[in-house]
Amino acid sequence: MSLNFAWRTAATLVAAEATTQLKTISIIGLGYVGVVSVGCLSARGFKVIGADLDAAKVASVAAGRSPIVERGLGDLLYDGVRSRRVTATCDVAQAVRDSDVTLLAVGTPTSADGGCDLTYVRAASRAIGEALAAKSAYHFVILRCSVPPGTTIDVVVPEIEAASGKKLGDGFGICFSPEFLREGTAVADFAEPPKVVIAASDARTELVARQVLSERGQNVLITSMTAAETLKYVDNIWHATKVVFANEVGRFCKSLDVDSHEVMRLFVQDTKLNLSPYYLRPGFAFGGSCLPKEVRAAMHIGAANGVSLPLIDSLLVSNDSQIEEAHRLIASLAPRVVGLLGLTFKSGTDDLRESPMVELMARLQNDGLRVRVCDPNLRPGQQLSSQVRSIRHAHGDLKATLDALETGGVLDTLPTIMNECDVIVVSHATEAFRDAVRKRRPGVHVVDLARLFTEVPQEATYHGLSW
Ligand SMILES: NC(=O)c1ccc[n+]([C@@H]2O[C@H](COP(=O)([O-])OP(=O)(O)OC[C@H]3O[C@@H](n4cnc5c(N)ncnc54)[C@H](O)[C@@H]3O)[C@@H](O)[C@H]2O)c1
C-alpha cells in the first residue's frame, strides 16, 4: 500500500502553521495515560481540562492530586491546579466544547472473545461528536488509545460524524498517535519519548499533533493511520517476545550452569546483528548452515535437561509455516511452469544447506509441477554436485528434488526462465532479478519472497508473501 501524503507539501504546512493557535487541550480518560498527559502538558504551558466519568479521579485531579502512583506526577498536577492551567470535570462534552484539541485516552481492555473492547472508545467518540455539534470552530481529535488497525477511520470517525453531523475535514480533523510511555517512568517518557508517531487526516491536524506531542519537534515519524495503529501492537508484541526470549535464555543457561546475565551482557553489545534492524524485515524462511542446526541443538539440550522452552521450540514450526504459506500462494496461481529465481539460502553464496527454497521446490515438484531454477551462484558441474551431495544427509526426504538438482537439469538462464515460466518466484533481491521482474511478459505472475521493491507494485500479477 502506498501512503498518500500529497497534502503534506511545505506550502500547506506553512499555511497551516499560520492559522493554528493552540489554546486549550481536553483529555478524555484520566487513567494512566490521560492523567500523565494532563500533568505533562500543563507543565509545558498548555491549559488542560481533564475529563472522566469516574468522579473520584476527577476530584483528585481537580484538587491537584495524582489518582495514580507515578513519580513526579503529583507535583505537576499540584502546580497545574495552583496556576489554574489544570481543571477537571465529569462533563466530557463540555470539556470538548471548551477546548481546541481533544486527546482521547480511554481504556481499550480485552473483550469477552479475546479481542479489543471498543465500548469506551465508541462512547467517548460519541461524546466528542455531541460536543462538536454545538461548536463552530474546527476541532482537533488525537486518539492515543491502543486499538486494532482501522479503528480510527472505521470506528472513531463515523461515531463523531454521526453524533456531530459534521464531516471529517469540515468540522474536525483526526490524528492517531500511539502512546509509548512506561508506567513508573511515565513523566520522563512523556518528555523524552522513544519516538512520536503521527498519522493525521490533514496538514493542520498533523501540525497540531506535532505541537502537542513533540516538545522539541524531535523524533517525529509520520505515517498512515493503519501503520501507526499496527505499530503499537507490533511494538508490544516485540517487547513481550524479548521478555519471553530472555527468560528462556535464563532457563536454558541455568540448566547448563552458565550465568545468563553474563551471556546477555555480551549479547546486547552486538548492535550489528543482535540489536539492530538486521533479521527484522518480513521475507522468506530462514535456512543456511547455522540457524536451523543451532536452534535444533538448543531444543535438544532443553529437552535433555528437562527445561521448558516453548518460544525456542516453536521457531522451526513457524519457519516451516512460512515455507508452506509460499507453497499455498504459488499453488493458488495454478502454474504451468514455475521459475525459481534464487535457490541458495540467501543471495551472494552457493551454500544450499537447509535452504528453504530447496524445500519449497520439493513441495512444488510433489504437486506434479514443472520447476525451473535460475541461481547465478549455482552452475552445473563438479561444484554443484558436491554441494548437493553435502546436503543429502539432512534432506533424506527430498531425494527426487536433489537428484534433479545434482545433474543440473533444472537450471536455466534468466532469459529462458522469464520466457518459459508463467509463475516466477523470487527469493534473492538482486538487481538482475528485480529488472527481470519489471520487464516480465504480460500475464506472468510474480511471487516475491524478498521484497524486491520499497513500494509494493499495484499489479494484479504481483504477489508479496508477507505484504
Ligand atoms: N497504561 C499504559 O502504560 C499505556 C501505555 C500506552 C498506551 N496505553 C493505552 O492507552 C489507553 C488508556 O490506557 P490507561 O492505562 O490510561 O487506561 P485506564 O483504564 O487506566 O483509564 C481509562 C480511563 O478512561 C475512563 N473512561 C472510560 N470511558 C470513558 C468515557 N466515555 N468518558 C470519559 N472517560 C472514560 C475510565 O474511567 C478510566 O479512568 C489504552 O488504550 C491503553 O492500551 C496505555
The ligand as a MOL file (V3000), in Angstrom:
LIG
                    3D

  0  0  0     0  0            999 V3000
M  V30 BEGIN CTAB
M  V30 COUNTS 44 48 0 0 0
M  V30 BEGIN ATOM
M  V30 1 N -1.1550 2.2500 30.7950 0
M  V30 2 C -0.1380 2.3560 29.9660 0
M  V30 3 O 1.0220 2.2710 30.3530 0
M  V30 4 C -0.3900 2.5910 28.4970 0
M  V30 5 C 0.6990 2.8780 27.6790 0
M  V30 6 C 0.4650 3.1180 26.3360 0
M  V30 7 C -0.8190 3.0670 25.8180 0
M  V30 8 N -1.8690 2.7540 26.6490 0 CHG=1
M  V30 9 C -3.2070 2.7300 26.0670 0
M  V30 10 O -3.8390 3.9610 26.4120 0
M  V30 11 C -5.2410 3.7560 26.6460 0
M  V30 12 C -5.5790 4.1830 28.0730 0
M  V30 13 O -4.8790 3.3470 28.9470 0
M  V30 14 P -4.9010 3.5830 30.5180 0
M  V30 15 O -3.9670 2.5810 31.1120 0
M  V30 16 O -4.6890 5.0170 30.8170 0 CHG=-1
M  V30 17 O -6.4190 3.1860 30.8360 0
M  V30 18 P -7.1800 3.2400 32.2470 0
M  V30 19 O -8.1000 2.0900 32.2590 0
M  V30 20 O -6.2040 3.4170 33.3670 0
M  V30 21 O -8.0050 4.5940 32.1630 0
M  V30 22 C -9.0480 4.7950 31.2840 0
M  V30 23 C -9.9320 5.8880 31.8460 0
M  V30 24 O -10.9350 6.1950 30.8890 0
M  V30 25 C -12.1150 6.5000 31.6070 0
M  V30 26 N -13.2540 6.4020 30.6960 0
M  V30 27 C -13.8180 5.3070 30.1510 0
M  V30 28 N -14.8300 5.6500 29.3450 0
M  V30 29 C -14.9230 6.9960 29.3820 0
M  V30 30 C -15.7620 7.9550 28.7640 0
M  V30 31 N -16.7170 7.5810 27.9000 0
M  V30 32 N -15.5670 9.2440 29.0180 0
M  V30 33 C -14.6100 9.6480 29.8860 0
M  V30 34 N -13.7640 8.8020 30.4970 0
M  V30 35 C -13.9290 7.4790 30.2510 0
M  V30 36 C -12.1320 5.4950 32.7370 0
M  V30 37 O -12.9810 5.9050 33.7940 0
M  V30 38 C -10.6500 5.4890 33.1350 0
M  V30 39 O -10.3770 6.4310 34.1440 0
M  V30 40 C -5.4880 2.2850 26.3700 0
M  V30 41 O -5.8800 2.1160 25.0280 0
M  V30 42 C -4.1370 1.6450 26.5930 0
M  V30 43 O -3.9860 0.4390 25.8720 0
M  V30 44 C -1.6840 2.5290 27.9880 0
M  V30 END ATOM
M  V30 BEGIN BOND
M  V30 1 1 1 2
M  V30 2 2 2 3
M  V30 3 1 2 4
M  V30 4 1 4 5
M  V30 5 2 4 44
M  V30 6 2 5 6
M  V30 7 1 6 7
M  V30 8 2 7 8
M  V30 9 1 8 9
M  V30 10 1 8 44
M  V30 11 1 9 10
M  V30 12 1 9 42
M  V30 13 1 10 11
M  V30 14 1 11 12
M  V30 15 1 11 40
M  V30 16 1 12 13
M  V30 17 1 13 14
M  V30 18 2 14 15
M  V30 19 1 14 16
M  V30 20 1 14 17
M  V30 21 1 17 18
M  V30 22 2 18 19
M  V30 23 1 18 20
M  V30 24 1 18 21
M  V30 25 1 21 22
M  V30 26 1 22 23
M  V30 27 1 23 24
M  V30 28 1 23 38
M  V30 29 1 24 25
M  V30 30 1 25 26
M  V30 31 1 25 36
M  V30 32 1 26 27
M  V30 33 1 26 35
M  V30 34 2 27 28
M  V30 35 1 28 29
M  V30 36 1 29 30
M  V30 37 2 29 35
M  V30 38 1 30 31
M  V30 39 2 30 32
M  V30 40 1 32 33
M  V30 41 2 33 34
M  V30 42 1 34 35
M  V30 43 1 36 37
M  V30 44 1 36 38
M  V30 45 1 38 39
M  V30 46 1 40 41
M  V30 47 1 40 42
M  V30 48 1 42 43
M  V30 END BOND
M  V30 END CTAB
M  END
